[in-house]
Amino acid sequence: MFDNLKYSYYPPSRLTIGCEPLGGTDWGEYDISEVRKTIAMAIDYGITSFDTADVYGLGKSEEELSKALGGNRHKAFIISKFGIRWEKRNQSSRSKTYKDSSPKYIKCALENSLKRLRIEAIPLYIVHWPDSKISNDLVMDCLEHLRISGKILNYGVSNFDINSTKSLSRSWQLSSIQDSFNILDYKKQLPIFKNARALALSTFSYGTLAQGLLSNKFTSGVKFSKNDRRSRLHNFKKENWLENKKILERLDLISKKYSKTSSSTAIRWALDSGYIDSAIVGVKNVNQLKDNINSLNWKLKKEDFKFLSTGYE
């Protein structure tokens, strides 16, 4: 696990803290100072890897992560992503975003991320989304030069299709993938992670808790504010509730069997799948951090894993 990744101090942990909430947007109302405090505590609990992106909060997430980690930022395994540019509009509207993985912009984006994170090299630098305007090999060539220069230690891809990942791994020192994986969407995502395993790539799953739905704290027809992305997401739509309820009921049943919360059981399920090296989970407070950490150091029995994995049958 993580054998193909280079790191200067800590290797990645089986839980990676998703730091998009530090950007302060798109997740409703919450206290960023509490998020910062929680992330600062994470290393004390054995969490060593933290996932961010330059577009999260238009740079703010990286800045806040640097503040939260303090001196530990040089030891932590920080993952950042690039390839989404933005143009700020007036304060009342969302910024315009668009893909750009041109080598010129990659170099600029990296320098800006290094400054915001206040580190000399990013442990894992990931292409956030494929850019159809740019050859993938041109992107990899740029990343390889940045790796050789010492400004990044490893590079990977996120949201790339299987064929692209296969092709790139044959020609370049691709080290990892990042994609969505959870009990709700595993059937369509599983081929992506099976392919990564076959290619000996390290794997990071985002959406491990389906943006909080698998915490089992929400009911049908839940309303989110406009500044919360869950007001727009498929899984939270009322018309999808009956479908999701089946797996949520099973998750609740298995969680009670192990005296765990639904969140920790859902994370455990992802780790027990055998296809996820590290599950990315967001935190807004210390209680969520402790709950997520409670997914470690135990395993689901095979029959219980299967029971959760066949929730739609």
Buried (B, 14 or more C-beta within 10 A) or exposed (E): EBEBBBBEEBBBBBBBBBBBBBBBBBBBEEEBEBBBBBBBBBBEBEBBBBBBBBBBBBBBBBBBBBEBBEEBBBBBBBBBBBBBBBEEEEEEEEEEEEBBBBBEBBBBBBEBBBEBBBBEBBBBBBBBBBBEEBEBEBBBBBBBBBBEEEBBBBBBBBBBEBEEBBBBBEEBBBBBBBBBBBBBBBEEBBEBBEBBEEBEBBBBBBBBBBBBBBBBEBEEEEEBEEEBBBBEBEBBEEEBBEEBEEBBEBBBBBBEEBEBBBBBBBBBBBBBBEBBBBBBBBBBBBEBBBBBBBBBEEEBEEEBBEBBBEBEE
